[in-house]
Amino acid sequence: MLESYVTKRRDRKAALEFLKKTMKRHGRPLSIVTDKLGSYGVAMKEIGNFVVGPIGTS
């Protein structure tokens, strides 16, 4: 599944909003592929999904 979300900022708040929106639509992911921006890891820890699978780049 490919999901994208464009915002002016790429901070924790934007990453958290994206992850919540995506998880609401598609459920909890087995893995997440990102550009290794730190805000994704922080958002994943906040929602409790950090240990589910690898976070990396494609």
Sequence and secondary structure as in RCSB ss.txt:
>XXXX:A:sequence
MLESYVTKRRDRKAALEFLKKTMKRHGRPLSIVTDKLGSYGVAMKEIGNFVVGPIGTS
>XXXX:A:secstr
       S  SHHHHHHHHHHHHHHH   S EE    HHHHHHHHHHT TTSS EE  
